[in-house]
Amino acid sequence: MSSFSERHAPKAAAGLDALESPLKPARPDSLHQPQPRRQPALATILRLPTLSQTSNVEDWLTSLDQDRQQHSKSDSHLPRISRFFQSTRILSELESELPKEPTSPDLPSGTSMDSRATSPLVADPMYRERNLVFNNIHIHGIGKTLPEHVQRLVDDMFKERQSPEPEVEDIRNDTALNSLRGDDGSESAVTKYFKRDIFEDPQFSRRLKGLMMTEAVYPMRKEHVPSSYDPDISLPVSQPKPDILYGYLGEAFTSRQQRQFMTMNSTEYTANSQRLIYPFLLVELKGDGPGATAGSLWVATNQCLGGVATCINMAEKLNRYIEQLPVSTVSPVDTTVFSIAMNGIVASLLVSWKEGDGSGEVYNTQEIKWLLFDPEGYLLFRRFVRNVLEWGRGRRRAQIGALLDAVQEESRKKRKLDAMSQDAIKRDSKRSRK
């Protein structure tokens, strides 16, 4: 029996490194009938080693069978095991002939994994002239004359600021910015750079206290997305999931104004699950690297169009509270919203508003500037973003607060009148009982 160990042990070890032996190892002094084992399940068979490994095991089993015939009268179990490994080899060969599972095509950098579900709709060549137009959302070129109040606001966004700006030479020598025009223009690189230098997160900025920024993982609420109902037509607006969205924290408003929020459904004044309140600036970023994975500014603009219309809808719903006031001197909230479609080379600055066109309310968006990120364009872009954020934090927030105060005051008066009325009823009731 020692000759058996010398001849076969090395070969067995080589073949069974990755496999649990179906036999218990033989003792040096005797062989015994192994305990019957259940036939392995198919799932187990499919996880066995490769063809080369099973061939080594077969060789070992064959020699083991010959040795068994010399040293034991026991019949049985080894031929069945050998057949088992032959079956395994057949399965392995069949598996190699099966068609491979198709792999998903590479997504463009403009299509994040998070936005995979919505990308096909906004990328449809007919999306702009069918889906958006059906829902009264329109875009205009730079040449169109803006409404007077919108033009005044746009002009304010390009005014020079009191705070110091970067030097032209520093921008020209910014290697990180320059790399976005070359091989490192992916969406992730563009996002990282501009979030660091342009799109500040308010939670780390004292200057932007009261504002809130959310990112692409948070879609905007469906109930705010424009929808023109027609039972015979299905042309929806893609649910917006902006790369960057600016609005307000609850603490940006006074306790009295927050009390008014408490009387409203929370989904009425919040844009997403993070409870961002009444957004006013939306950004869509794309990559522009080499190869077929470059992003599309056309798609980014489509995403902006649906997003800003959703923001406008929220402000419009707030303004309807004015209709409930018997007499009020409070002004409606400006529903104008700004957006940016950009990559690491250019930025399209957009302004959006809502107006009647004689047949109904229309969401209008107009491109106001197309900026290259040369030093002059970069400075203008930086100025625009900072002025929009300052306008949102200042004048626009004040408008929203004034409307909330007016509605809350009217509610207070109504409660007081109701209480006085109840007191009068009680007094009359007492007199009638006397």
VEXDREN-2710 file (C-alpha; in Angstrom, 1 decimal):
% VEXDREN-2710
k/r/px/py/pz
1/MET/0.0/0.0/0.0
2/SER/3.0/2.3/0.5
3/SER/3.7/1.9/-3.2
4/PHE/0.3/3.3/-3.9
5/SER/1.1/6.5/-1.9
6/GLU/4.4/7.0/-3.6
7/ARG/3.0/6.6/-7.1
8/HIS/-0.2/8.7/-6.8
9/ALA/-0.1/11.2/-3.9
10/PRO/1.7/14.0/-5.9
11/LYS/-0.5/13.7/-8.8
12/ALA/-3.6/13.8/-6.6
13/ALA/-2.5/16.9/-4.9
14/ALA/-1.9/18.8/-8.1
15/GLY/-5.3/18.0/-9.4
16/LEU/-7.3/18.7/-6.2
17/ASP/-5.9/22.1/-5.1
18/ALA/-9.2/23.8/-5.9
19/LEU/-11.5/20.8/-5.5
20/GLU/-12.9/18.9/-2.5
21/SER/-12.2/15.3/-3.0
22/PRO/-15.3/13.1/-3.6
23/LEU/-13.5/10.3/-1.7
24/LYS/-12.1/10.2/1.8
25/PRO/-8.3/9.6/1.6
26/ALA/-7.2/6.0/1.9
27/ARG/-5.3/5.0/5.0
28/PRO/-1.8/3.6/4.4
29/ASP/-2.6/0.2/6.0
30/SER/-6.0/-0.6/4.5
31/LEU/-8.7/0.4/2.1
32/HIS/-12.3/0.6/3.0
33/GLN/-15.6/1.0/1.3
34/PRO/-16.4/4.7/1.2
35/GLN/-19.7/5.9/2.6
36/PRO/-22.3/6.4/-0.2
37/ARG/-22.5/10.0/-1.3
38/ARG/-25.5/11.8/-2.8
39/GLN/-25.1/12.8/-6.5
40/PRO/-23.9/16.4/-6.6
41/ALA/-26.4/19.0/-7.5
42/LEU/-26.2/20.6/-10.9
43/ALA/-25.3/23.9/-9.3
44/THR/-22.2/22.2/-7.7
45/ILE/-21.2/20.7/-11.0
46/LEU/-21.2/24.1/-12.7
47/ARG/-18.8/25.4/-10.1
48/LEU/-16.1/22.7/-10.5
49/PRO/-12.6/23.4/-11.8
50/THR/-11.5/23.9/-15.4
51/LEU/-11.1/21.2/-18.0
52/SER/-7.3/20.9/-17.4
53/GLN/-8.0/20.3/-13.7
54/THR/-10.6/17.7/-14.2
55/SER/-8.3/15.9/-16.7
56/ASN/-5.7/15.6/-14.0
57/VAL/-8.3/14.2/-11.6
58/GLU/-9.5/11.7/-14.2
59/ASP/-5.9/10.4/-14.7
60/TRP/-5.6/10.0/-11.0
61/LEU/-8.9/8.2/-10.7
62/THR/-8.0/5.8/-13.5
63/SER/-4.8/4.8/-11.9
64/LEU/-6.5/4.6/-8.5
65/ASP/-9.1/2.3/-10.0
66/GLN/-6.4/0.0/-11.4
67/ASP/-4.7/-0.1/-8.0
68/ARG/-8.0/-0.8/-6.3
69/GLN/-8.6/-3.8/-8.6
70/GLN/-5.2/-5.2/-7.4
71/HIS/-5.8/-4.6/-3.7
72/SER/-9.5/-4.8/-3.1
73/LYS/-12.4/-7.0/-3.9
74/SER/-14.7/-4.2/-3.3
75/ASP/-16.4/-3.0/-6.5
76/SER/-18.2/0.0/-7.2
77/HIS/-17.9/3.6/-6.6
78/LEU/-14.8/4.7/-8.5
79/PRO/-16.1/4.1/-12.1
80/ARG/-19.2/6.1/-11.1
81/ILE/-16.9/9.0/-10.0
82/SER/-14.9/8.8/-13.2
83/ARG/-18.2/9.1/-15.2
84/PHE/-19.1/12.0/-13.0
85/PHE/-15.9/13.9/-14.1
86/GLN/-16.6/12.9/-17.7
87/SER/-20.0/14.6/-17.4
88/THR/-18.3/17.6/-15.9
89/ARG/-16.0/17.9/-18.9
90/ILE/-19.0/17.6/-21.3
91/LEU/-20.7/20.4/-19.4
92/SER/-17.5/22.5/-19.6
93/GLU/-17.3/22.0/-23.4
94/LEU/-21.0/22.8/-23.8
95/GLU/-20.6/25.9/-21.8
96/SER/-17.8/27.2/-24.0
97/GLU/-20.2/26.9/-27.0
98/LEU/-23.0/28.9/-25.4
99/PRO/-23.6/32.5/-26.7
100/LYS/-22.0/35.0/-24.4
101/GLU/-24.3/37.4/-22.5
102/PRO/-24.4/40.7/-24.3
103/THR/-22.6/43.5/-22.4
104/SER/-24.1/47.0/-22.0
105/PRO/-22.7/49.6/-24.3
106/ASP/-20.5/52.2/-22.8
107/LEU/-22.4/55.2/-21.5
108/PRO/-21.4/58.6/-22.6
109/SER/-19.8/60.8/-19.9
110/GLY/-22.8/63.0/-20.2
111/THR/-24.9/60.0/-19.0
112/SER/-24.1/59.2/-15.4
113/MET/-25.2/55.9/-13.9
114/ASP/-27.7/57.7/-11.7
115/SER/-29.3/59.4/-14.7
116/ARG/-29.3/56.3/-17.0
117/ALA/-33.1/56.0/-16.7
118/THR/-33.8/59.5/-17.9
119/SER/-31.1/59.9/-20.5
120/PRO/-32.7/58.2/-23.4
121/LEU/-35.7/60.6/-23.3
122/VAL/-33.7/63.8/-23.1
123/ALA/-31.3/62.5/-25.8
124/ASP/-34.2/61.7/-28.3
125/PRO/-33.7/63.9/-31.4
126/MET/-37.4/64.8/-31.3
127/TYR/-37.5/65.4/-27.6
128/ARG/-37.2/69.2/-27.9
129/GLU/-39.8/69.7/-30.6
130/ARG/-42.2/67.1/-29.4
131/ASN/-42.1/66.5/-25.7
132/LEU/-41.1/70.0/-24.6
133/VAL/-43.3/71.9/-27.1
134/PHE/-46.3/69.7/-26.2
135/ASN/-45.8/70.8/-22.6
136/ASN/-45.4/74.5/-23.5
137/ILE/-41.7/74.6/-23.0
138/HIS/-39.8/76.6/-25.6
139/ILE/-36.2/77.8/-26.2
140/HIS/-35.0/80.9/-28.1
141/GLY/-31.7/82.0/-29.5
142/ILE/-29.7/84.9/-28.3
143/GLY/-31.3/87.3/-30.7
144/LYS/-34.8/87.3/-29.2
145/THR/-35.7/90.4/-27.2
146/LEU/-36.3/89.6/-23.5
147/PRO/-39.2/91.0/-21.5
148/GLU/-38.2/94.2/-19.8
149/HIS/-38.2/92.8/-16.2
150/VAL/-36.2/89.8/-17.3
151/GLN/-33.6/91.9/-19.2
152/ARG/-33.1/94.1/-16.2
153/LEU/-32.4/91.1/-14.1
154/VAL/-30.0/89.6/-16.6
155/ASP/-28.1/92.9/-16.8
156/ASP/-27.7/92.8/-13.0
157/MET/-26.1/89.4/-13.2
158/PHE/-23.1/90.7/-15.2
159/LYS/-22.4/93.7/-13.1
160/GLU/-18.9/94.0/-11.6
161/ARG/-18.5/92.9/-8.1
162/GLN/-17.0/94.7/-5.1
163/SER/-14.9/91.6/-4.1
164/PRO/-11.6/91.1/-5.8
165/GLU/-11.5/88.8/-8.8
166/PRO/-8.7/86.4/-10.0
167/GLU/-6.0/87.9/-12.2
168/VAL/-6.1/87.2/-15.9
169/GLU/-2.6/85.8/-15.8
170/ASP/-3.5/83.4/-13.0
171/ILE/-6.4/82.0/-15.1
172/ARG/-4.2/81.7/-18.2
173/ASN/-1.7/79.6/-16.2
174/ASP/-4.3/77.5/-14.4
175/THR/-3.1/74.0/-15.4
176/ALA/-6.3/72.3/-14.0
177/LEU/-8.5/74.5/-16.1
178/ASN/-6.3/74.0/-19.2
179/SER/-6.4/70.2/-18.8
180/LEU/-10.2/70.2/-19.2
181/ARG/-9.6/71.3/-22.8
182/GLY/-7.4/68.3/-23.4
183/ASP/-7.4/64.6/-22.4
184/ASP/-8.8/65.3/-18.9
185/GLY/-12.1/66.8/-19.9
186/SER/-14.3/64.0/-18.5
187/GLU/-17.5/64.9/-16.7
188/SER/-16.0/63.9/-13.3
189/ALA/-13.0/66.2/-13.9
190/VAL/-15.2/69.1/-15.0
191/THR/-17.5/68.6/-12.0
192/LYS/-14.6/68.4/-9.6
193/TYR/-12.9/71.6/-10.9
194/PHE/-15.9/73.8/-11.1
195/LYS/-17.4/72.7/-7.8
196/ARG/-14.1/73.7/-6.2
197/ASP/-13.7/77.0/-7.9
198/ILE/-17.1/78.3/-9.0
199/PHE/-20.1/76.3/-7.6
200/GLU/-19.5/76.7/-3.9
201/ASP/-21.3/74.5/-1.4
202/PRO/-23.3/76.9/0.9
203/GLN/-22.7/74.7/4.0
204/PHE/-19.0/75.6/3.7
205/SER/-19.5/79.3/2.8
206/ARG/-20.5/82.0/5.2
207/ARG/-21.3/84.3/2.2
208/LEU/-24.0/81.8/1.1
209/LYS/-25.6/81.2/4.5
210/GLY/-29.2/80.2/4.1
211/LEU/-28.8/78.6/0.7
212/MET/-28.6/74.9/-0.1
213/MET/-27.1/72.9/-2.9
214/THR/-28.0/69.4/-4.0
215/GLU/-26.5/67.1/-6.6
216/ALA/-27.5/64.7/-9.3
217/VAL/-28.5/61.8/-7.1
218/TYR/-31.7/63.6/-6.0
219/PRO/-34.4/63.9/-8.7
220/MET/-36.9/66.7/-8.5
221/ARG/-40.4/65.9/-7.4
222/LYS/-42.6/64.6/-10.2
223/GLU/-45.6/66.7/-9.0
224/HIS/-43.8/69.9/-9.9
225/VAL/-42.8/68.8/-13.5
226/PRO/-45.0/70.4/-16.2
227/SER/-47.5/68.1/-17.7
228/SER/-50.1/68.9/-20.5
229/TYR/-52.8/66.3/-20.1
230/ASP/-54.1/64.7/-23.2
231/PRO/-55.5/61.1/-23.0
232/ASP/-54.5/60.4/-26.6
233/ILE/-50.9/61.7/-26.4
234/SER/-48.0/60.5/-24.2
235/LEU/-45.2/63.0/-24.5
236/PRO/-43.9/63.6/-20.9
237/VAL/-41.2/65.9/-19.7
238/SER/-38.2/63.8/-18.4
239/GLN/-38.0/64.0/-14.6
240/PRO/-35.2/66.4/-13.9
241/LYS/-32.2/65.3/-11.9
242/PRO/-29.8/68.3/-12.1
243/ASP/-26.1/67.9/-11.5
244/ILE/-26.3/71.0/-9.3
245/LEU/-29.4/72.7/-7.9
246/TYR/-29.4/75.8/-5.6
247/GLY/-32.3/76.8/-3.4
248/TYR/-32.9/77.5/0.3
249/LEU/-32.7/75.8/3.6
250/GLY/-35.7/76.1/6.0
251/GLU/-33.6/78.2/8.4
252/ALA/-33.2/80.9/5.7
253/PHE/-36.7/82.1/6.7
254/THR/-38.0/83.6/9.9
255/SER/-39.9/81.5/12.5
256/ARG/-43.1/83.2/11.4
257/GLN/-42.4/82.3/7.7
258/GLN/-41.5/78.8/8.7
259/ARG/-44.9/78.5/10.5
260/GLN/-46.5/79.2/7.1
261/PHE/-44.5/76.3/5.7
262/MET/-45.9/74.1/8.4
263/THR/-49.5/74.8/7.2
264/MET/-48.5/73.6/3.7
265/ASN/-47.8/70.1/2.4
266/SER/-44.0/69.7/2.5
267/THR/-43.9/68.5/-1.1
268/GLU/-45.4/71.9/-2.1
269/TYR/-42.4/74.0/-1.3
270/THR/-39.5/71.5/-1.5
271/ALA/-37.9/70.5/-4.8
272/ASN/-36.6/67.0/-3.8
273/SER/-36.2/64.6/-0.9
274/GLN/-33.5/66.7/0.6
275/ARG/-36.0/69.4/1.3
276/LEU/-34.4/72.1/-0.9
277/ILE/-36.8/75.0/-1.0
278/TYR/-37.8/77.0/-4.1
279/PRO/-34.7/76.5/-6.4
280/PHE/-33.5/79.3/-8.6
281/LEU/-30.2/78.1/-10.3
282/LEU/-29.7/74.8/-12.1
283/VAL/-26.5/73.4/-13.6
284/GLU/-25.9/70.5/-16.0
285/LEU/-22.3/69.5/-16.6
286/LYS/-20.9/67.3/-19.4
287/GLY/-17.6/65.9/-20.4
288/ASP/-15.7/66.6/-23.6
289/GLY/-12.9/64.2/-23.6
290/PRO/-11.5/62.2/-26.6
291/GLY/-13.4/59.3/-28.2
292/ALA/-17.0/58.4/-28.3
293/THR/-17.8/59.1/-24.7
294/ALA/-18.0/62.9/-24.9
295/GLY/-21.1/64.5/-23.4
296/SER/-23.6/66.5/-25.4
297/LEU/-24.4/70.2/-24.6
298/TRP/-27.6/69.7/-26.6
299/VAL/-28.7/67.0/-24.1
300/ALA/-27.6/69.2/-21.2
301/THR/-29.7/72.1/-22.5
302/ASN/-32.7/69.7/-22.8
303/GLN/-32.2/68.7/-19.2
304/CYS/-32.0/72.4/-18.2
305/LEU/-35.3/73.2/-20.0
306/GLY/-37.2/70.6/-18.1
307/GLY/-35.5/71.5/-14.8
308/VAL/-36.1/75.3/-15.0
309/ALA/-39.8/74.8/-16.0
310/THR/-40.1/72.6/-12.8
311/CYS/-38.6/75.4/-10.7
312/ILE/-40.9/78.0/-12.3
313/ASN/-43.9/75.8/-11.5
314/MET/-43.0/75.8/-7.8
315/ALA/-42.8/79.6/-7.7
316/GLU/-46.1/79.9/-9.6
317/LYS/-47.8/77.7/-7.0
318/LEU/-46.5/80.0/-4.2
319/ASN/-47.8/83.1/-6.0
320/ARG/-51.4/81.6/-6.0
321/TYR/-51.6/82.3/-2.3
322/ILE/-51.8/86.0/-3.2
323/GLU/-55.2/85.2/-4.8
324/GLN/-56.5/84.1/-1.4
325/LEU/-55.7/87.5/0.1
326/PRO/-58.7/89.9/0.1
327/VAL/-56.5/93.0/-0.1
328/SER/-52.8/92.9/-0.4
329/THR/-49.9/95.1/-1.3
330/VAL/-47.4/92.2/-1.5
331/SER/-45.8/91.6/-4.9
332/PRO/-45.7/88.2/-6.5
333/VAL/-42.4/86.3/-6.3
334/ASP/-40.2/86.7/-9.4
335/THR/-40.5/83.3/-11.1
336/THR/-37.4/83.9/-13.3
337/VAL/-34.9/81.0/-13.0
338/PHE/-31.3/80.7/-14.3
339/SER/-29.5/77.7/-15.6
340/ILE/-26.2/76.7/-17.1
341/ALA/-25.4/73.9/-19.6
342/MET/-21.6/73.5/-19.8
343/ASN/-18.5/71.3/-20.2
344/GLY/-14.8/72.1/-19.6
345/ILE/-14.5/74.4/-22.6
346/VAL/-17.7/76.4/-23.0
347/ALA/-20.8/77.4/-21.0
348/SER/-24.3/78.3/-22.2
349/LEU/-26.0/80.7/-19.8
350/LEU/-29.8/80.5/-19.9
351/VAL/-32.6/82.5/-18.4
352/SER/-36.2/81.2/-18.1
353/TRP/-39.5/82.8/-17.3
354/LYS/-43.2/82.2/-17.8
355/GLU/-45.7/84.3/-19.8
356/GLY/-48.9/84.2/-21.7
357/ASP/-48.7/83.9/-25.5
358/GLY/-52.4/84.4/-26.2
359/SER/-53.3/80.7/-26.1
360/GLY/-52.0/79.9/-22.6
361/GLU/-49.0/80.0/-20.3
362/VAL/-45.6/79.3/-21.9
363/TYR/-42.3/78.4/-20.3
364/ASN/-39.7/80.4/-22.1
365/THR/-35.9/79.9/-22.0
366/GLN/-33.4/82.0/-23.8
367/GLU/-29.7/81.7/-24.2
368/ILE/-28.1/84.9/-23.0
369/LYS/-24.4/84.2/-23.5
370/TRP/-22.1/81.5/-24.9
371/LEU/-18.8/81.7/-23.0
372/LEU/-15.4/80.2/-23.9
373/PHE/-13.3/79.5/-20.8
374/ASP/-10.5/81.9/-21.9
375/PRO/-9.5/84.3/-19.1
376/GLU/-12.0/86.9/-20.0
377/GLY/-14.9/84.4/-20.5
378/TYR/-13.9/82.6/-17.2
379/LEU/-14.1/85.9/-15.3
380/LEU/-17.5/86.8/-16.8
381/PHE/-18.8/83.3/-16.0
382/ARG/-17.6/83.5/-12.4
383/ARG/-19.2/86.9/-12.0
384/PHE/-22.5/85.6/-13.4
385/VAL/-22.7/82.7/-11.0
386/ARG/-21.8/84.7/-8.0
387/ASN/-24.3/87.4/-8.8
388/VAL/-27.1/84.9/-9.4
389/LEU/-26.3/83.3/-6.0
390/GLU/-26.3/86.7/-4.3
391/TRP/-29.6/87.6/-6.0
392/GLY/-31.1/84.3/-4.8
393/ARG/-29.9/84.8/-1.3
394/GLY/-31.0/88.5/-1.1
395/ARG/-33.8/89.9/-3.2
396/ARG/-35.5/86.7/-4.2
397/ARG/-35.5/85.3/-0.7
398/ALA/-36.9/88.6/0.6
399/GLN/-39.8/88.3/-2.0
400/ILE/-40.6/84.8/-0.8
401/GLY/-40.5/85.9/2.8
402/ALA/-42.8/88.9/2.2
403/LEU/-45.4/86.7/0.6
404/LEU/-45.2/84.1/3.4
405/ASP/-45.6/86.9/6.0
406/ALA/-48.6/88.3/4.1
407/VAL/-50.3/84.9/4.0
408/GLN/-49.5/84.2/7.6
409/GLU/-50.8/87.6/8.7
410/GLU/-54.1/87.0/6.8
411/SER/-54.4/83.6/8.5
412/ARG/-53.8/85.4/11.9
413/LYS/-56.6/87.9/11.1
414/LYS/-58.9/85.1/10.1
415/ARG/-58.2/83.2/13.3
416/LYS/-58.9/86.3/15.3
417/LEU/-62.2/87.0/13.5
418/ASP/-63.2/83.4/13.9
419/ALA/-62.5/83.6/17.7
420/MET/-64.5/86.8/18.0
421/SER/-67.4/85.2/16.1
422/GLN/-67.4/82.2/18.4
423/ASP/-67.4/84.5/21.5
424/ALA/-70.3/86.4/20.1
425/ILE/-72.2/83.2/19.5
426/LYS/-71.6/82.1/23.1
427/ARG/-72.8/85.4/24.5
428/ASP/-76.0/85.3/22.4
429/SER/-76.5/81.7/23.6
430/LYS/-76.2/82.8/27.3
431/ARG/-78.7/85.6/26.8
432/SER/-81.2/83.4/25.2
433/ARG/-81.1/81.0/28.2
434/LYS/-81.9/83.8/30.7
END
